[in-house]
Amino acid sequence: MRAVIIHPPHDLRVEHRDVPDPGPGQLRVAIRAGGICGSDLHYWQHGGFGTVRVKHPMVLGHEVAGVIDAVGAGVTGLAQGQAVAVNPSLPCGVCPICQAGDQQHCLDMRFFGSAMRDPHVDGGFREALVCEATQAVPLPDGLDTTTAAFAEPLAVCLHAVRQAGPLLGRRVLVTGAGPIGALTIAAARLAGAREVVATDLTTAPEKVARAMGADRFIASADALAPYAARKGYFDVAFEASGSAAALLGILPVLRPRGTIVQIGIGGDVAVPMSVLAAKEITWRGTFRFHEEFALAVETLARRAIDVAPLLTAQFPVDRAAEAFALAADRSKAMKVQIAF
């Protein structure tokens, strides 16, 4: 089978690997579509992010969907030929954190396409992937694999929106209008936000941001200044860029007792603690997802969120290098997929 494998930075290869057989309790999925994520781009461009580094060749990709083509012993309720979205997250289920219900923080997590462990966990950009049966979420009738490959990033955003608390009737700011920011806009709308304003450094994402539900798009941080009047305007802000400037720009425009949900991961930021304290601001992190993955598949199936505006292009696997080059160009691309 063909697989998309990262070696040193910028050394992306399509190589052949043996087709694996599923063991007991496992499935083999013939992958049909996979979306290129920001973390995939970090591995390709920089060899990793933070302290996470690629130490040996690794199959990339974790936003994937396909069709079951082999079923291991003991698997029930799933059958050959069934279309599924593959949850890339495999928590151990037995550590104290999993037992407390916070599986996304598992002490022994295995996550497809991740160099956090050594040996690394190969990802889903390959023609055949073996996973635990529990990781395969069946696609309801009418949900295609191209759309289902958006389940993973949507799950990230659904989890982030849950971190914010009730959004019904709230005024929401989303900073950073890339794929995660755009899906957060849609998820906030789904949760009942009365108004959503999106910001980014350029106007390139404006069309998609508006299509996903933004009432207003701002391409200059200075244009937020009017929202700072009377101690702020927004009830909730989702920071999806990982930019220090974006985070600091939120503080003046957030109302007292407002909430910031930090989705984007960047470098360290010097935060004025006096402002956080004086305005009684809640600043929350958000990391991955757990039960939201199945919810994302259901949300896509019932067309509660339309992800079509996000898909810029789909490339065959043999043109994976072109796909990554386009995905890295934010002036031209939102979400790029690889087709298998």
Stockholm file with secondary structure:
# STOCKHOLM 1.0

chainA/1-340         MRAVIIHPPHDLRVEHRDVPDPGPGQLRVAIRAGGICGSDLHYWQHGGFGTVRVKHPMVLGHEVAGVIDAVGAGVTGLAQGQAVAVNPSLPCGVCPICQAGDQQHCLDMRFFGSAMRDPHVDGGFREALVCEATQAVPLPDGLDTTTAAFAEPLAVCLHAVRQAGPLLGRRVLVTGAGPIGALTIAAARLAGAREVVATDLTTAPEKVARAMGADRFIASADALAPYAARKGYFDVAFEASGSAAALLGILPVLRPRGTIVQIGIGGDVAVPMSVLAAKEITWRGTFRFHEEFALAVETLARRAIDVAPLLTAQFPVDRAAEAFALAADRSKAMKVQIAF
#=GR chainA/1-340 SS CEEEEECSTTCEEEEECCCCCCCTTEEEEEEEEEECCHHHHHHHHHSEETTEECCSCEECCCEEEEEEEEECTTCCSCCTTCEEEECCEECCSCSHHHHTTCGGGCTTCEETTBCSSSSCBCCSCBSEEEEEGGGEEECCTTCCHHHHTTHHHHHHHHHHHHHTCCCTTCEEEEECCSHHHHHHHHHHHHTTCSEEEEECSSSTTHHHHHHTTCSEEESCGGGGGGGGGGGCSEEEEEECSCCHHHHHHHGGGEEEEEEEEECCCCSCCCCCHHHHHHTTCEEEECCCCSTHHHHHHHHHHTTSSCCGGGEEEEEEGGGHHHHHHHHTCTTTCSEEEEEC
#=GC SS_cons         CEEEEECSTTCEEEEECCCCCCCTTEEEEEEEEEECCHHHHHHHHHSEETTEECCSCEECCCEEEEEEEEECTTCCSCCTTCEEEECCEECCSCSHHHHTTCGGGCTTCEETTBCSSSSCBCCSCBSEEEEEGGGEEECCTTCCHHHHTTHHHHHHHHHHHHHTCCCTTCEEEEECCSHHHHHHHHHHHHTTCSEEEEECSSSTTHHHHHHTTCSEEESCGGGGGGGGGGGCSEEEEEECSCCHHHHHHHGGGEEEEEEEEECCCCSCCCCCHHHHHHTTCEEEECCCCSTHHHHHHHHHHTTSSCCGGGEEEEEEGGGHHHHHHHHTCTTTCSEEEEEC
//
